[in-house]
Amino acid sequence: MMMKHLTVAAASLVAARCVLAQVGIQGTMSNFDVFNETGINVFGAEIELEGLHPGQVTRTFPSHFTGMTATEYTSGTTFGTKLVFTGYTFNPPYSYIIPRVGQTTNGHYAVNLPGCEHFGFAVASQPRTTAFYWLDEGSHRVTAALSIPMPTWTYVPAAGGAPAVMQAVLAPPPPPPIVPYPDAVWVKTFVTELPARADLMELISYDPLNPDPAHPSVAPLLPSEVEAEWELLPGDSPLAEPDIQLADADQAVVRRYEFYQYTGTYDEVHLPNYQYDGGPLPPDAPLGQFIAANMVAANLGRPCPADFNGDGPVNSQDFFDFLTAFFAADPLADFNGDGTINSQDFFDFLTAFFAGCP
């Protein structure tokens, strides 16, 4: 299964690793559905997360593969983590599902359906870029990467009588080397607020025809939750979403982006010739088929220092993850934030670990 078109449900979960109990974004995460449009059988998949070490990938969404490895890669001055999935559990021949123009999966359609697939990851820091590949029997990439637009989250604390707000800027993927700018995409945006943290396994849309009690949905879907009916994201500039005013500092903001093909013409530097400034979409607008449904979330709250890997509970895995970071001199092991990694960080972590979380 490789794709030109994919369905993404994105979200983030990252914990600030310091003893200061300050409010801030605790992480990012992403879930996505993928259609196979390669025309051939595939046997694996790869997600590339630039700028992250393997230890910063805290969770993955269960997809239909029996194995998954997370390895670090370097390319010149850049580095990142490759998540490689192998052992696909749906046996060939497959009945591949080709999306119709305007079709949406709502971020849930492919969870248990042969012919398309569902993936997800939670990370301790926002990746610089993301890319997806389908793999053949030898774990070789089938086609070029698909880049998925991801938002950059910013939390602005309350100050001077102004309420705290969450900001999200949806940046276009970096341009491929062949053309100056990547393809433009149409975007439809939904948004909701939660009174508590979002969880990676909840970042799927509710499907009344295929309910999944193991993964309750928190993703916005209702007409009342539409934030922007249509926006055109060109390849050269970010798309800032409206600020969200928060009642308190222990909430989560969840957005759901639907991406559709732009089928219009481009200028000499591959920017769209079609101009759209909002309002009802004209009948002749160059709107193509559905690409992706990307669910994204940013969790606020006061981080628990003992929850070193940011997965919620405090247990032995946090201890082992800290030891791994400590002996690797990973910056995350600077537990007390004094700029150096030494025995004091170890003792400070032990103190926090045995104290647990409130």
C-alpha positions in Angstrom: 0.0 0.0 0.0 1.6 3.3 -1.0 -0.4 6.4 -1.5 -0.7 9.6 -3.2 -3.7 10.3 -0.9 -3.8 9.7 2.7 -5.9 10.4 5.7 -4.2 11.9 8.6 -5.4 12.3 12.2 -2.7 14.2 14.0 -2.0 15.2 17.5 0.8 15.8 19.9 1.8 14.7 23.5 5.0 16.1 24.9 6.1 16.7 28.5 8.4 19.4 29.6 11.2 17.6 31.4 12.0 20.0 34.3 11.1 20.4 37.9 9.5 23.8 37.4 5.7 23.2 37.6 4.9 25.7 34.8 1.9 25.5 32.5 2.7 24.7 28.8 2.2 22.4 25.9 3.0 18.9 27.1 3.2 17.2 23.7 2.1 16.5 20.2 0.6 13.5 18.4 -0.7 12.4 15.0 -3.1 9.8 13.6 -3.7 9.2 10.0 -5.5 7.0 7.5 -3.8 5.9 4.3 -5.2 4.7 1.0 -3.1 2.4 -1.1 -2.9 3.9 -4.7 0.3 2.2 -5.8 -1.6 -0.5 -7.7 0.6 -3.2 -6.2 0.7 -5.2 -2.9 2.7 -3.7 -0.1 4.1 -5.4 2.9 5.3 -2.6 5.2 5.3 1.1 5.9 7.6 3.8 7.1 7.1 7.1 9.0 10.0 9.5 9.0 10.1 12.1 11.8 12.8 14.7 11.3 14.5 16.2 14.4 13.4 13.6 16.9 15.4 10.8 18.6 13.7 7.4 19.0 13.3 7.9 22.8 11.1 10.9 22.0 8.5 8.7 20.3 6.4 7.7 23.3 3.5 5.8 21.7 2.2 4.6 18.4 -1.3 3.8 17.3 -2.0 0.1 16.8 -2.0 -0.6 13.0 -2.3 -4.0 11.3 1.4 -4.9 11.4 3.0 -7.4 13.7 6.3 -5.6 14.1 7.6 -2.0 14.5 11.1 -0.6 15.0 12.2 2.9 15.8 15.7 3.8 14.6 17.7 7.0 14.3 19.0 8.3 11.0 21.2 11.1 9.9 21.4 12.9 6.6 24.0 15.6 6.4 23.3 18.0 9.2 19.8 16.7 9.9 18.7 13.7 11.9 15.5 12.0 12.8 13.7 8.8 13.6 12.3 6.1 11.2 9.3 4.1 12.4 9.3 0.9 10.2 6.2 -1.3 10.3 6.5 -4.9 9.0 4.4 -8.1 9.0 1.1 -6.8 7.5 -1.8 -8.9 8.8 -4.1 -8.6 5.8 -3.1 -11.2 3.3 -3.0 -10.5 -0.5 -4.7 -10.2 -2.8 -6.1 -6.9 -1.5 -9.1 -5.1 -2.7 -7.7 -1.6 -2.8 -10.0 1.3 -2.0 -9.6 4.3 -4.2 -11.1 7.5 -2.7 -13.8 9.3 -4.6 -13.6 13.1 -5.2 -14.7 14.8 -2.1 -14.8 11.6 0.0 -13.6 11.8 3.6 -12.7 9.0 6.0 -13.3 11.2 9.1 -10.1 9.8 10.4 -11.7 6.4 11.3 -12.6 4.7 8.1 -9.4 2.8 7.7 -8.9 1.5 11.3 -10.0 -2.1 10.5 -10.4 -2.1 6.7 -8.3 -4.0 4.2 -7.2 -1.8 1.3 -6.3 1.2 3.5 -4.5 1.6 6.8 -4.3 3.6 10.0 -1.2 4.8 11.8 -0.4 7.1 14.7 2.4 8.4 16.9 2.8 10.5 20.1 6.1 12.4 20.5 7.9 14.4 23.1 8.7 17.3 20.7 7.2 18.5 17.5 9.0 17.0 14.5 10.4 19.5 11.9 8.9 17.5 9.0 7.1 14.2 8.6 6.9 11.8 5.6 5.2 8.5 4.9 6.3 5.6 2.6 4.8 2.3 1.7 7.4 -0.6 1.6 7.7 -3.7 -0.5 8.6 -7.2 0.7 12.3 -6.2 1.1 11.3 -3.1 3.2 12.3 -0.8 0.3 10.3 2.3 -0.4 7.7 2.0 -3.1 7.4 5.6 -4.2 8.4 9.1 -3.1 7.4 10.4 0.3 4.1 12.0 1.1 4.5 15.1 3.3 1.6 15.9 5.7 1.0 19.5 6.8 1.4 19.7 10.6 0.5 22.6 12.8 2.9 24.4 15.2 1.3 24.9 18.6 2.0 27.8 20.8 0.6 28.5 24.3 0.3 32.1 25.4 -0.3 32.4 29.2 -2.8 34.8 30.6 -1.3 38.2 31.3 -2.4 41.7 32.0 -6.1 40.7 32.3 -6.0 38.9 29.0 -7.0 35.2 28.9 -4.6 32.4 28.0 -4.9 31.4 24.3 -3.7 28.5 22.1 -2.3 29.3 18.7 -1.9 26.9 15.8 -0.1 27.8 12.6 -0.4 25.2 9.8 2.8 25.3 7.8 3.1 23.9 4.3 5.5 20.9 3.8 9.0 21.8 2.6 9.2 22.0 -1.2 10.5 19.0 -3.1 13.8 19.6 -4.9 12.2 19.5 -8.4 9.8 22.4 -8.1 10.1 25.7 -6.2 7.0 25.0 -4.0 4.9 22.0 -3.2 1.3 21.5 -4.3 -1.3 23.7 -2.8 -4.1 22.0 -0.8 -7.6 22.9 0.2 -8.2 22.8 4.0 -11.4 22.4 6.1 -10.9 22.9 9.8 -12.9 21.7 12.9 -12.0 22.6 16.5 -13.1 21.7 20.0 -11.8 22.2 23.6 -11.6 19.5 26.2 -11.7 19.9 30.0 -8.7 17.6 30.4 -5.9 16.0 28.4 -6.4 14.3 25.1 -5.0 10.8 24.5 -3.5 9.5 21.3 -6.0 6.6 21.1 -8.9 9.0 21.2 -7.8 11.0 18.2 -10.1 9.3 15.7 -13.5 10.6 14.5 -16.6 8.9 15.7 -18.2 6.6 13.1 -21.7 5.5 13.9 -21.5 2.7 11.3 -18.2 1.4 12.8 -18.1 2.2 16.5 -14.9 1.4 18.3 -15.4 1.2 22.1 -11.6 0.7 22.6 -10.9 4.1 21.0 -13.5 6.6 22.0 -13.4 9.7 19.9 -12.6 13.3 20.9 -12.0 14.7 17.4 -14.4 17.5 16.4 -16.8 16.5 13.6 -20.1 18.4 14.1 -21.2 21.3 11.9 -21.1 23.5 15.0 -17.4 22.7 15.4 -16.4 24.0 12.0 -13.7 26.6 12.4 -13.0 27.3 8.7 -15.2 25.9 6.0 -12.6 26.2 3.3 -9.1 27.6 3.1 -6.5 27.4 0.3 -3.0 26.6 1.7 -0.3 27.6 -0.9 3.1 26.1 -0.8 4.9 29.3 0.2 3.2 30.6 3.3 1.7 29.3 6.6 -1.9 29.4 7.5 -2.6 30.8 11.0 -5.8 29.5 12.7 -7.8 31.7 15.1 -6.6 31.9 18.7 -8.5 29.9 21.3 -9.3 31.5 24.6 -9.1 29.0 27.4 -11.0 29.0 30.7 -8.1 27.5 32.6 -4.7 26.0 32.1 -5.7 22.3 32.4 -7.4 21.9 29.0 -6.7 20.4 25.6 -7.4 21.9 22.2 -8.2 19.5 19.4 -8.4 20.4 15.8 -9.3 18.3 12.8 -8.0 19.3 9.4 -9.4 17.8 6.2 -7.1 18.2 3.2 -8.3 18.1 -0.4 -6.5 18.3 -3.7 -6.1 21.6 -5.5 -6.7 20.9 -9.2 -6.2 24.4 -10.6 -3.3 25.8 -12.5 0.0 27.1 -11.1 2.3 30.0 -12.0 6.0 29.7 -13.0 7.1 29.0 -9.4 4.3 26.5 -8.7 2.0 28.8 -6.7 -1.8 28.5 -7.3 -3.3 30.9 -9.8 -6.7 30.5 -8.2 -7.5 33.2 -5.7 -9.8 32.4 -2.8 -10.5 34.8 0.1 -13.1 32.9 2.0 -16.9 32.6 1.9 -18.9 30.0 0.0 -16.9 27.9 -2.3 -17.8 28.6 -6.0 -19.2 25.6 -7.9 -16.3 25.9 -10.4 -13.6 26.0 -7.7 -10.6 23.7 -8.5 -11.5 21.3 -5.7 -10.2 17.7 -6.1 -10.5 14.5 -4.2 -10.0 14.0 -0.5 -6.3 13.6 0.7 -6.2 13.5 4.4 -8.1 14.0 7.7 -5.5 15.1 10.3 -6.5 15.2 13.9 -4.2 17.2 16.1 -4.2 18.1 19.8 -2.2 20.1 22.3 -2.4 19.2 26.0 -1.9 21.8 28.7 -1.6 21.4 32.4 1.1 21.2 34.9 3.6 18.5 34.0 4.4 15.8 36.4 8.3 15.6 36.5 8.3 11.9 37.4 6.3 11.1 34.3 9.6 11.2 32.3 8.2 9.8 29.1 5.0 11.7 29.2 2.7 8.7 28.7 0.5 9.5 31.8 1.4 6.9 34.5 4.5 7.0 36.6 6.1 3.5 36.5 9.4 1.6 35.9 9.4 2.6 32.3 9.9 6.2 33.3 12.9 5.1 35.4 14.5 3.1 32.6 13.8 5.9 30.0 15.6 8.4 32.3 18.5 6.0 32.8 18.8 5.6 29.0 18.8 9.3 28.5 21.2 9.9 31.4 23.9 7.5 30.2 23.5 8.7 26.6 24.0 12.3 27.8 20.7 13.2 26.2 19.6 16.8 27.0 16.4 15.4 28.3 18.4 14.0 31.2 19.2 17.5 32.5 16.3 16.9 34.9 16.9 20.0 37.1 17.5 22.3 34.2 20.9 23.7 35.4 22.6 23.2 32.0 24.7 20.1 33.0 24.0 16.4 33.2 25.5 15.0 36.4 24.6 12.9 39.5 22.4 15.7 40.9 20.0 15.2 38.0 19.9 11.5 38.9 19.1 12.2 42.6 16.6 14.9 41.7 14.8 12.4 39.3 14.8 9.7 42.1 13.2 12.2 44.5 10.5 13.1 42.0 10.0 9.4 41.0 9.4 8.2 44.6 7.1 11.2 45.3 5.0 10.2 42.3 2.4 12.6 40.8 -0.6 14.2 42.5 
